[in-house]
Structures are given as structure tokens and as C-alpha cells.
């Protein structure tokens, strides 16, 4: 883009409509091209990438969703506005989750389009700013530029239409509860009606609602006896209630350790949704941070801090052990304190086999956890035979008995 002029690609299999829109947009001085099928548009994205794509969603054989996906895969990603017919809003919402900038319901007027194009010009300012400077949506909005985020969204869309129990697992701060709410929202969109969403603390013994979604957070934090009680309570869940549970990763592994009751896990984990950590969502980080800056600035009545190249570099290099929670806290601190609030000390990825050395790390606890896992694995391989487990580990019988008793494994 030069001097406020935009390179625009209009995509619509209605030739007369595409040509008419392109002709009107050229009157503002923009460089506009029109193509009449999805595949030609995708080819054009590679050979002559525009600043923005305006595409109809309903085209054959290559539709607008494929054009959007191709536009978001270009580096830097290309902003896209989609056009949808009235009554197909659910498809447009899915496009927004995939990274579309906006959607317009047909028939689309040139005035509507120009408002969006002026917003893009204002955001970009000069040529020095990149696409990552542009933040859209609320800070808790579903940003899905990274491949891991797109895969997560696709899984949620498949699970949203069925009543099966869903086990959502991910690291602390990765957004597990938000994923549960997104799944609920997607289900309501598919059903065409709004249903209640409730958080039920697993040890509260509250009565179950008659319908809607119930979230059971942090299931794996429950003591084993409480897990057994919860499993019994699940028998009383009404048919119209959809149950979602959140937990740390590797639920199956925690069963083998004795920390998670298998009957509870397999009752809730009909569908398992892994939530990727922020470090696996590299393309989402800058946009999430920018959106959080804007949200906090509006909340506190403060100006939005500038996203400098140095800030972006640190954001992209950091390992994010605290995931989204750490990112949003940093954004809030930056709004409150200004530039000095952006005190991000970059933590590099740990070496293979080495735990993350950060605040709160305990060497003794880590070594005990490693020892316990080895004991569990030895018992598994030995089929529960302690003599054979001792031989595999190279320890005497009394030593093995002491260690099994220490970790509560004596009766396994």
C-alpha cells in the first residue's frame, strides 16, 4: 500500500456484481482487480498479493472459505472481508474465527465496503507498519492465525453439535475455560437458540440444572475419594445437560500414576480437546497482545500503548510459561504503568529433557515426581510383580518396598 492506496482483490462468481463493485472502488483511487472463481483468487494471492481480499463465501467448486484460508496463510497474512447471504450468519462467524477481518451481509453497498477500507488505512498508517500491528476483536476473542489454533477451532466445531461429554486439557493459563465457553457458544449457534452456561465446582454437590452446559473445572485437582463421589453424581445428570471438564494435559498418564480415577476420566473424556500452549500459537501472540492492550486501555480510560518493534521481538522470543494469563497480565501492566510496565524477561525454551526453570520450581519435588513415574512404569512392565520390578530397577527388595510405600504405590 502506498500513500493510502490499497491493492484490492474482489472475488465473486457473479461476474456483473464483481465488476460493478470493482469499478466503484476504483473511483477512490485504489488499485482493484476482480476474479470470478476461488481457485483463480488463490493463485493471484501468490503471484500478486493484495492488501485486502473481498470475497463472497458461496462459490463453486472452490468457495470463499478456501480463499480466506489461503489469504491467512500468506506471510504476512492478507486481511479478508467476506460477503454472506442473509441466513448464513453461522458460516460468516466461522470465517471470523478463521481470521476474517469482518463480514457483510448481501446485498453489499460500496459505502459499507469503503467504511471498512478507511478503517484499514487508518490502522496501517504508513508502510512501516505490518499486519501484526492490526488487532481486532476483544482480548478474550478467539484468534486463530496459528495452525494449532485452527485445528483447535475445527475440533470445537465438530464437537459443538453433539451432547457428548468433553474433556478439555491444557496447561495452566492456556484458556481451557474460554475454550469450554466457545464450545458452548458454537453449539448454541448450531441449535439456533441460547442455552444456559454454568460452572459447577466438583465438590459443591449442587443440584444439576435441567439443561444447558455445565463446566467442571480442574477435575484433576480433586482428591481421589472426591473423584469417586463425583463419578457417582454424574449418574444424575439430566439428558439435556452437556458436561465439559477441564484438566491438565496427559489425563491417561495421570491415571497410570494413580492421581486420576479411570472411571471418572473415561466417563467424561468421550471427546478429548487438547488446548495448545501459547508458545505453539506463534502467529497469534502479537494480535492477542494488541487486542488486550486496547481492551485494558478502554477499561481504564488510558491511551493505547504503542506496539514497538522491540516489544514485538520480545513477545515472539518469549517461551510463555504462564500462557495467555501471563500475556494478558503483561498487557494490563503495560497500560497501567506505560512503557516501564513492559518488563518482560525473555525465558528461552528449555533444553530437551530439562524442566522449565522458573519461579516456583522445586528440584526435590521434580526429582520425586521423576522417581514416582519410574516406579509406576517398572510395576507396569513387571505386571505388578515386585521382585521383577526390583530387578528392572536394580534395587533391593527392602529399598523398593520403602519407595513404593513413600509414594503410595504399595497396594498397586
C-alpha positions as CSV (number, residue, x, y, z in Angstrom):
1,X,0.0,0.0,0.0
2,X,1.4,3.4,-1.0
3,X,0.1,6.9,0.1
4,X,-3.2,5.4,1.4
5,X,-3.9,3.5,-1.8
6,X,-4.9,-0.1,-1.4
7,X,-4.4,-3.1,-3.6
8,X,-7.8,-4.8,-3.5
9,X,-8.9,-8.2,-4.9
10,X,-12.6,-8.8,-5.4
11,X,-13.7,-12.4,-5.6
12,X,-17.2,-13.3,-6.7
13,X,-18.6,-15.9,-9.2
14,X,-21.3,-13.3,-10.1
15,X,-19.3,-11.5,-12.8
16,X,-21.5,-8.5,-13.1
17,X,-21.6,-8.0,-9.3
18,X,-17.8,-8.3,-9.0
19,X,-17.1,-5.9,-11.9
20,X,-19.6,-3.4,-10.6
21,X,-18.0,-3.3,-7.1
22,X,-14.5,-3.1,-8.6
23,X,-15.5,-0.2,-10.8
24,X,-17.0,1.8,-7.9
25,X,-14.0,1.1,-5.7
26,X,-11.5,2.3,-8.3
27,X,-13.2,5.8,-8.1
28,X,-11.4,6.3,-4.7
29,X,-8.0,5.8,-6.4
30,X,-7.5,2.2,-5.2
31,X,-6.0,-0.5,-7.4
32,X,-8.7,-3.1,-7.8
33,X,-8.8,-6.4,-9.6
34,X,-11.8,-8.7,-9.9
35,X,-11.7,-12.5,-10.4
36,X,-14.6,-14.8,-10.7
37,X,-13.7,-18.1,-9.0
38,X,-11.9,-19.2,-5.9
39,X,-9.0,-21.0,-7.4
40,X,-8.0,-18.0,-9.6
41,X,-8.1,-15.9,-6.5
42,X,-5.9,-18.3,-4.6
43,X,-3.4,-18.3,-7.5
44,X,-3.5,-14.5,-7.5
45,X,-2.7,-14.3,-3.8
46,X,0.7,-16.0,-4.5
47,X,1.6,-14.1,-7.7
48,X,0.3,-10.7,-6.9
49,X,-0.7,-10.4,-3.2
50,X,-3.1,-7.6,-2.5
51,X,-3.5,-5.6,0.7
52,X,-7.1,-6.9,1.2
53,X,-9.4,-9.5,-0.2
54,X,-13.2,-9.0,-0.6
55,X,-14.7,-12.4,-1.2
56,X,-18.1,-14.0,-1.5
57,X,-18.4,-17.1,0.6
58,X,-20.7,-19.2,-1.6
59,X,-18.8,-20.2,-4.7
60,X,-18.2,-23.5,-6.5
61,X,-16.1,-25.6,-6.7
62,X,-13.6,-23.5,-4.6
63,X,-15.5,-21.4,-2.0
64,X,-14.7,-18.3,-0.1
65,X,-13.6,-20.2,3.0
66,X,-10.8,-21.7,0.9
67,X,-9.9,-18.2,-0.3
68,X,-9.9,-16.9,3.3
69,X,-7.7,-19.8,4.4
70,X,-5.2,-19.2,1.6
71,X,-5.1,-15.5,2.4
72,X,-4.3,-16.1,6.1
73,X,-1.5,-18.5,5.2
74,X,0.3,-15.8,3.1
75,X,3.2,-14.2,5.0
76,X,2.3,-11.6,6.2
77,X,-1.4,-12.7,6.2
78,X,-3.7,-10.8,4.0
79,X,-6.7,-9.1,5.5
80,X,-10.0,-10.5,4.3
81,X,-13.6,-9.3,4.4
82,X,-16.3,-11.9,3.5
83,X,-19.7,-11.4,2.0
84,X,-22.5,-13.8,3.0
85,X,-26.2,-14.1,2.2
86,X,-28.8,-13.4,4.9
87,X,-29.5,-16.6,6.9
88,X,-25.9,-17.9,6.6
89,X,-24.5,-15.9,9.5
90,X,-23.2,-19.0,11.2
91,X,-20.8,-19.5,8.2
92,X,-19.6,-15.9,8.5
93,X,-19.0,-16.3,12.2
94,X,-16.8,-19.4,11.4
95,X,-14.9,-17.2,8.9
96,X,-14.3,-14.6,11.6
97,X,-12.9,-17.4,13.8
98,X,-10.6,-18.3,11.0
99,X,-9.2,-14.8,10.9
100,X,-11.5,-12.8,8.6
101,X,-11.4,-9.1,9.4
102,X,-15.2,-8.6,9.0
103,X,-18.3,-9.9,7.2
104,X,-21.0,-8.1,5.3
105,X,-24.5,-9.4,4.6
106,X,-25.5,-9.3,0.9
107,X,-26.6,-7.1,-0.8
108,X,-23.4,-5.2,-0.1
109,X,-23.1,-1.5,-0.8
110,X,-19.9,0.3,-1.8
111,X,-20.4,2.6,1.2
112,X,-20.2,-0.3,3.6
113,X,-17.1,-1.5,2.0
114,X,-15.4,1.9,1.9
115,X,-16.0,2.3,5.7
116,X,-14.0,-0.9,6.3
117,X,-11.3,0.1,3.8
118,X,-10.9,3.5,5.6
119,X,-10.5,1.7,8.9
120,X,-7.7,-0.4,7.4
121,X,-6.0,2.7,6.0
122,X,-6.2,4.4,9.4
123,X,-4.8,1.3,11.2
124,X,-1.9,0.8,8.9
125,X,-0.8,4.4,8.8
126,X,2.4,4.3,6.8
127,X,4.3,1.5,5.0
128,X,6.4,0.8,8.0
129,X,3.6,-0.9,9.9
130,X,3.0,-4.6,9.4
131,X,-0.1,-6.7,9.5
132,X,0.7,-7.7,13.1
133,X,0.1,-4.1,14.2
134,X,-3.6,-4.6,13.5
135,X,-5.6,-6.0,16.4
136,X,-9.3,-6.9,16.1
137,X,-11.8,-8.3,18.5
138,X,-11.8,-8.5,22.3
139,X,-8.8,-9.8,24.1
140,X,-10.7,-12.9,25.0
141,X,-11.8,-13.4,21.4
142,X,-10.8,-16.5,19.5
143,X,-7.8,-15.6,17.4
144,X,-6.9,-18.4,15.0
145,X,-4.0,-17.5,12.8
146,X,-1.7,-20.2,14.0
147,X,-2.2,-23.7,12.7
148,X,-2.6,-25.1,16.2
149,X,-5.4,-22.6,16.8
150,X,-7.1,-23.5,13.6
151,X,-7.0,-27.2,14.4
152,X,-8.5,-26.5,17.9
153,X,-11.3,-24.4,16.3
154,X,-12.0,-27.2,13.8
155,X,-12.3,-29.7,16.6
156,X,-14.6,-27.5,18.6
157,X,-16.9,-27.0,15.6
158,X,-17.1,-30.8,15.2
159,X,-17.9,-31.4,18.9
160,X,-20.3,-28.5,19.2
161,X,-23.3,-30.2,17.6
162,X,-23.3,-33.3,19.8
163,X,-24.2,-33.8,23.5
164,X,-21.2,-36.0,24.3
165,X,-19.1,-35.2,27.4
166,X,-15.9,-33.2,26.5
167,X,-12.6,-33.3,28.4
168,X,-10.6,-30.1,27.8
169,X,-7.0,-30.5,28.8
170,X,-4.1,-27.9,28.6
171,X,-1.5,-26.1,30.7
172,X,-2.4,-23.6,33.3
173,X,-3.4,-20.3,31.8
174,X,-3.8,-21.7,28.3
175,X,-7.5,-20.7,28.1
176,X,-9.3,-24.0,28.9
177,X,-12.4,-22.3,30.4
178,X,-12.6,-20.0,27.5
179,X,-12.5,-23.0,25.1
180,X,-15.4,-24.5,27.1
181,X,-17.4,-21.3,26.7
182,X,-16.5,-21.2,23.0
183,X,-17.7,-24.7,22.6
184,X,-21.0,-23.8,24.3
185,X,-21.4,-20.7,22.1
186,X,-20.8,-22.7,18.9
187,X,-23.4,-25.2,20.0
188,X,-26.0,-22.5,20.6
189,X,-25.2,-21.1,17.1
190,X,-25.9,-24.5,15.6
191,X,-29.1,-25.1,17.5
192,X,-30.3,-21.5,16.8
193,X,-31.1,-20.9,20.5
194,X,-29.4,-19.6,23.6
195,X,-29.0,-22.1,26.5
196,X,-27.6,-21.5,30.0
197,X,-23.9,-22.0,30.9
198,X,-22.9,-22.8,34.4
199,X,-19.7,-23.5,36.3
200,X,-20.2,-26.2,38.9
201,X,-17.4,-26.7,41.4
202,X,-16.8,-30.5,41.5
203,X,-17.0,-30.8,45.3
204,X,-20.0,-28.5,45.7
205,X,-22.7,-31.3,45.4
206,X,-25.0,-28.7,43.9
207,X,-28.1,-29.9,42.1
208,X,-27.7,-30.3,38.3
209,X,-29.6,-27.8,36.1
210,X,-32.3,-29.1,33.7
211,X,-30.5,-28.1,30.5
212,X,-27.5,-26.2,29.0
213,X,-23.8,-26.6,29.6
214,X,-22.1,-27.4,32.9
215,X,-18.4,-26.8,33.3
216,X,-16.5,-28.9,35.9
217,X,-13.1,-27.1,36.3
218,X,-9.8,-28.6,37.4
219,X,-11.0,-32.1,37.7
220,X,-7.5,-33.5,38.3
221,X,-7.1,-31.3,41.4
222,X,-9.7,-33.3,43.2
223,X,-8.6,-35.9,45.9
224,X,-9.2,-39.4,44.7
225,X,-12.1,-40.0,47.1
226,X,-13.8,-36.9,45.8
227,X,-13.4,-38.1,42.2
228,X,-15.2,-41.3,43.1
229,X,-18.1,-39.2,44.6
230,X,-18.3,-37.0,41.5
231,X,-18.4,-40.1,39.3
232,X,-21.5,-41.3,41.2
233,X,-23.1,-37.8,41.0
234,X,-22.7,-37.9,37.2
235,X,-25.3,-40.6,37.0
236,X,-27.9,-38.0,37.9
237,X,-27.0,-35.6,35.0
238,X,-30.2,-34.8,33.1
239,X,-30.3,-35.8,29.5
240,X,-30.4,-32.2,28.2
241,X,-27.2,-31.2,30.1
242,X,-23.9,-31.1,28.3
243,X,-20.9,-31.7,30.6
244,X,-17.5,-30.2,30.0
245,X,-14.4,-30.8,32.2
246,X,-11.0,-29.1,32.3
247,X,-7.8,-30.6,33.5
248,X,-4.0,-30.6,32.9
249,X,-2.6,-32.4,29.9
250,X,-1.9,-36.2,29.8
251,X,-5.0,-37.5,31.5
252,X,-4.2,-41.1,30.6
253,X,-0.7,-40.7,32.1
254,X,-2.2,-39.4,35.3
255,X,-4.4,-42.5,35.5
256,X,-1.3,-44.7,35.5
257,X,0.2,-42.6,38.3
258,X,-2.9,-43.1,40.4
259,X,-3.7,-39.4,40.5
260,X,-6.9,-39.7,38.4
261,X,-9.7,-42.3,38.7
262,X,-10.0,-44.2,35.4
263,X,-13.8,-44.5,35.7
264,X,-14.2,-40.7,36.1
265,X,-11.8,-40.0,33.2
266,X,-13.5,-42.3,30.8
267,X,-16.9,-41.1,31.8
268,X,-16.0,-37.5,31.0
269,X,-13.4,-38.0,28.2
270,X,-15.8,-39.1,25.4
271,X,-14.2,-36.3,23.3
272,X,-10.8,-35.0,24.4
273,X,-9.9,-31.5,23.3
274,X,-6.2,-30.6,23.8
275,X,-5.7,-26.8,24.1
276,X,-2.3,-25.7,22.7
277,X,0.0,-23.7,24.8
278,X,0.7,-20.1,23.7
279,X,4.2,-21.0,22.6
280,X,2.6,-23.2,19.9
281,X,0.4,-20.3,18.7
282,X,3.3,-18.1,17.5
283,X,1.3,-16.2,14.8
284,X,-1.4,-15.3,17.4
285,X,0.8,-13.7,20.0
286,X,1.1,-10.2,18.7
287,X,-2.6,-9.9,17.8
288,X,-3.7,-11.2,21.2
289,X,-1.4,-8.8,23.0
290,X,-2.5,-5.8,20.9
291,X,-6.2,-6.6,21.4
292,X,-5.6,-6.9,25.2
293,X,-3.8,-3.5,25.2
294,X,-6.9,-2.0,23.5
295,X,-9.3,-3.6,25.9
296,X,-7.5,-2.6,29.0
297,X,-7.0,0.9,27.7
298,X,-10.7,1.2,27.2
299,X,-11.4,-0.2,30.7
300,X,-9.1,2.2,32.5
301,X,-9.6,5.2,30.2
302,X,-6.0,5.3,29.2
303,X,-4.3,5.7,25.8
304,X,-3.4,2.5,23.9
305,X,0.4,2.0,24.3
306,X,2.3,1.8,21.0
307,X,3.5,-1.6,19.9
308,X,7.2,-1.1,19.1
309,X,9.4,-3.4,17.1
310,X,11.3,-4.2,20.3
311,X,8.1,-5.2,22.1
312,X,7.1,-7.5,19.2
313,X,10.5,-9.1,19.1
314,X,10.4,-9.9,22.9
315,X,6.9,-11.2,22.6
316,X,7.9,-13.6,19.8
317,X,11.1,-14.8,21.5
318,X,9.5,-15.5,24.9
319,X,8.6,-19.1,25.9
320,X,5.4,-18.0,27.8
321,X,5.4,-20.5,30.7
322,X,2.3,-18.7,32.0
323,X,0.5,-18.9,28.6
324,X,-2.4,-16.5,27.9
325,X,-2.7,-15.5,31.6
326,X,0.9,-14.2,31.5
327,X,0.3,-12.4,28.2
328,X,-2.9,-10.6,29.4
329,X,-1.3,-9.6,32.7
330,X,1.6,-8.1,30.8
331,X,-0.7,-6.1,28.6
332,X,-2.7,-4.8,31.6
333,X,0.6,-3.8,33.4
334,X,1.8,-2.0,30.2
335,X,-1.4,0.0,30.0
336,X,-1.3,0.9,33.7
337,X,2.4,1.7,34.0
338,X,3.3,2.7,30.4
339,X,6.5,1.5,28.7
340,X,8.2,0.6,32.0
341,X,5.3,-1.8,32.7
342,X,6.5,-3.9,29.7
343,X,9.1,-5.6,31.9
344,X,9.3,-8.9,30.0
345,X,12.3,-11.0,30.8
346,X,12.5,-13.5,28.0
347,X,12.5,-17.1,29.1
348,X,14.0,-19.3,26.4
349,X,12.7,-22.8,25.6
350,X,14.2,-25.5,27.9
351,X,16.7,-28.0,26.6
352,X,15.3,-31.4,25.8
353,X,14.7,-33.4,29.0
354,X,15.3,-30.4,31.2
355,X,12.3,-28.9,33.1
356,X,11.4,-25.2,32.9
357,X,13.5,-23.4,35.5
358,X,11.2,-20.6,36.6
359,X,9.8,-19.1,39.8
360,X,8.3,-21.8,42.0
361,X,10.4,-24.6,40.6
362,X,11.5,-27.2,43.2
363,X,14.3,-29.6,42.4
364,X,13.3,-32.0,45.2
365,X,9.7,-32.1,44.0
366,X,10.8,-32.6,40.4
367,X,13.1,-35.5,41.3
368,X,10.4,-37.1,43.4
369,X,8.0,-36.9,40.6
370,X,10.5,-38.5,38.2
371,X,11.2,-41.3,40.7
372,X,7.5,-42.0,41.1
373,X,6.9,-42.2,37.4
374,X,9.8,-44.6,37.0
375,X,8.4,-46.8,39.8
376,X,4.9,-46.8,38.2
377,X,6.5,-47.8,34.8
378,X,8.5,-50.6,36.4
379,X,5.4,-52.0,38.1
380,X,3.5,-51.8,34.8
381,X,6.3,-53.6,32.8
382,X,6.6,-56.3,35.6
383,X,2.8,-56.9,35.6
384,X,2.7,-55.9,39.3
385,X,5.4,-58.4,40.3
386,X,7.6,-56.5,42.8
387,X,10.5,-58.9,42.5
388,X,10.7,-58.4,38.8
389,X,10.2,-54.6,39.2
390,X,13.2,-54.6,41.6
391,X,15.3,-56.5,39.1
392,X,14.4,-54.0,36.4
393,X,15.3,-51.1,38.6
394,X,18.4,-52.7,40.1
395,X,17.3,-52.1,43.7
396,X,16.9,-54.5,46.7
397,X,13.5,-55.7,47.9
398,X,13.5,-53.6,51.1
399,X,14.6,-50.4,49.2
400,X,11.8,-51.0,46.6
401,X,9.2,-51.6,49.4
402,X,10.3,-48.3,51.1
403,X,10.0,-46.3,47.9
404,X,6.6,-47.8,46.9
405,X,5.3,-47.0,50.4
406,X,6.7,-43.4,50.2
407,X,4.7,-42.7,47.0
408,X,1.5,-44.6,48.0
409,X,2.2,-47.4,45.4
410,X,2.4,-50.3,47.8
411,X,-1.0,-51.7,47.1
412,X,-0.8,-51.4,43.3
